């Protein structure tokens, strides 16, 4: 039997939100690939490791050269099925050798902290991209779940939504440092968020209020 690429989600960051199956795969891996924070958290001294950086091709080359001799476990933040390296791995390798182990995503935890269902929410990412206006439209009772980065943050995204017709009194939750001891869930309106200092690298939940 050939070797596998095991893509294991490590959750938002806190140990409580990584799935037992993912933790088992990581603990028993001989070859680990992941971000530097993940490697420092999970990699023992006797593992062969490789850090994921902006040079994704280098990580792919490392995986390709090592999966011929053993399984390679790739750690990704959150859940592998939601904006992770899984897309790239599916393009570069036959999906038949890929095994995916889910964990809790930051988006999932943000909705849990806000005590809101997310089955009807529109989930989008501003992380390194800007969704088209057609995906950000306002509709009564519509809910958006948004990933952010350093440029698209609570202030700039709120301004974008206001310009697209969302009301200034629309409710917004700003979730940051999720799963860590200092996590925060801040509730305000779009109008308030647009006028305040930006909060970066967070999850935004917009809308869903009775008056939307």
C-alpha positions in Angstrom: 0.0 0.0 0.0 1.3 3.4 -0.9 1.9 6.2 1.6 -0.6 9.0 2.3 -0.7 12.7 2.8 -2.7 13.3 5.9 -4.1 16.8 6.1 -5.0 17.4 9.8 -6.8 20.5 11.0 -5.4 21.9 14.2 -8.4 24.1 15.0 -8.2 27.9 15.8 -5.2 27.4 18.0 -6.2 26.4 21.5 -5.6 22.8 22.4 -9.3 22.3 23.4 -10.5 22.7 19.8 -8.3 20.2 17.9 -10.2 17.0 17.1 -8.9 13.8 18.9 -8.4 12.2 15.5 -6.2 15.0 14.2 -4.2 15.0 17.4 -3.7 11.3 17.2 -2.4 11.6 13.6 -0.1 14.4 14.6 1.2 12.6 17.6 2.1 9.5 15.6 3.5 11.2 12.5 7.1 10.8 11.6 7.1 13.6 9.1 5.3 16.8 9.9 4.6 19.9 7.7 3.0 23.0 9.1 3.3 26.6 10.0 6.1 27.5 12.4 3.6 28.0 15.3 2.1 24.6 14.7 5.5 23.0 14.5 6.6 24.6 17.7 3.4 23.4 19.4 3.3 19.8 18.2 6.6 18.7 16.7 8.9 16.6 18.9 12.6 16.7 18.5 12.8 13.3 16.6 10.4 14.3 13.8 11.4 15.3 10.3 9.7 18.7 9.8 9.2 21.3 7.2 7.7 24.8 7.8 5.0 26.2 5.5 5.9 29.7 4.5 5.0 32.0 1.6 7.0 29.6 -0.6 4.3 27.0 -1.0 6.1 25.3 -3.8 8.9 24.4 -1.4 6.5 22.7 0.9 4.9 20.8 -2.0 8.4 19.7 -3.2 9.2 18.5 0.4 6.0 16.5 0.6 6.5 15.0 -2.9 10.0 13.9 -2.1 9.1 12.3 1.3 5.7 10.7 0.7 7.4 8.1 -1.4 9.0 6.7 1.8 6.4 7.4 4.5 3.2 9.1 5.3 3.4 12.9 5.5 1.1 14.7 7.9 0.3 18.3 7.0 -1.0 20.5 9.7 -3.4 23.3 8.7 -5.1 25.9 10.9 -8.8 25.6 11.5 -10.5 23.0 9.3 -8.8 21.7 6.2 -11.9 22.1 4.1 -12.1 25.9 4.7 -9.5 28.0 2.9 -6.4 25.8 3.6 -3.6 24.2 1.8 -5.9 21.4 0.8 -6.8 23.1 -2.5 -3.1 23.1 -3.5 -2.5 19.5 -2.4 -5.5 18.3 -4.5 -4.0 20.0 -7.5 -0.5 18.7 -7.0 -1.3 15.1 -5.9 -3.8 12.4 -6.7 -6.7 12.9 -4.2 -6.7 9.1 -3.7 -3.5 9.4 -1.5 -4.9 12.3 0.5 -6.7 11.8 3.9 -8.4 14.7 5.5 -9.1 15.0 9.2 -11.3 17.9 10.2 -11.2 20.1 13.3 -13.0 23.2 14.5 -12.6 26.2 12.2 -12.4 29.8 13.5 -15.6 30.6 11.6 -17.4 27.8 13.3 -16.2 28.9 16.7 -17.1 32.5 16.0 -20.7 31.6 15.4 -20.8 29.5 18.5 -19.5 32.3 20.6 -22.1 34.6 19.1 -24.7 31.9 19.9 -25.9 32.0 16.3 -26.7 29.2 13.8 -24.8 29.4 10.6 -26.6 27.0 8.3 -28.0 30.0 6.3 -25.0 32.2 6.5 -22.9 33.3 3.5 -19.3 32.5 4.3 -16.7 34.6 2.5 -13.0 35.4 2.9 -11.3 38.8 2.7 -8.0 37.1 3.6 -5.7 38.2 0.7 -8.7 38.8 -1.5 -11.9 40.9 -1.9 -15.1 39.1 -2.7 -17.0 40.6 -5.6 -19.9 43.0 -4.7 -22.4 40.5 -6.0 -21.5 38.3 -3.1 -21.7 41.1 -0.5 -25.2 42.4 -1.3 -27.7 43.3 1.4 -30.9 41.4 1.9 -33.2 41.4 5.0 -32.1 38.9 7.6 -29.0 38.0 5.6 -26.0 36.9 7.6 -22.3 37.1 6.5 -19.4 35.3 8.1 -16.2 36.9 7.0 -12.5 36.1 7.4 -10.2 39.2 7.5 -6.5 40.1 7.2 -4.3 43.1 7.9 -5.8 45.2 5.0 -9.4 44.1 5.0 -10.4 44.5 8.7 -13.3 45.5 10.8 -13.2 49.1 9.7 -12.5 48.8 6.0 -15.0 45.9 5.5 -17.7 47.8 7.4 -17.2 50.8 5.0 -17.5 48.5 2.0 -20.7 47.0 3.3 -22.2 50.4 4.1 -21.4 51.5 0.6 -23.3 48.5 -0.7 -26.4 49.3 1.1 -26.1 47.7 4.5 -27.7 49.9 7.2 -25.4 51.6 9.7 -27.4 50.0 12.6 -26.7 46.5 11.3 -25.3 44.3 14.0 -21.7 43.1 13.7 -19.8 40.7 15.9 -16.0 40.9 15.9 -14.3 37.7 17.1 -10.6 37.7 17.7 -8.0 35.5 19.4 -10.6 32.7 19.3 -9.8 29.7 21.5 -7.1 31.5 23.4 -7.4 32.7 27.0 -7.6 36.3 25.8 -10.3 35.8 23.1 -12.8 38.5 22.6 -16.2 38.8 21.1 -17.1 42.5 20.5 -20.6 43.5 19.5 -21.4 46.8 17.8 -23.0 48.2 14.6 -21.5 48.6 11.2 -21.6 52.3 11.5 -19.7 52.2 14.8 -17.1 49.7 13.4 -16.6 51.9 10.3 -15.7 54.9 12.6 -13.4 53.1 15.0 -9.8 51.9 14.9 -9.5 48.7 12.8 -9.4 45.3 14.4 -7.4 43.0 12.2 -7.0 39.2 11.7 -10.4 38.5 13.1 -13.7 36.9 12.1 -16.7 39.1 11.4 -20.3 38.1 11.7 -22.6 40.7 10.0 -26.4 40.8 10.2 -29.0 38.4 11.3 -30.7 40.8 13.7 -34.5 41.2 13.9 -34.3 44.7 12.4 -32.0 43.9 9.5 
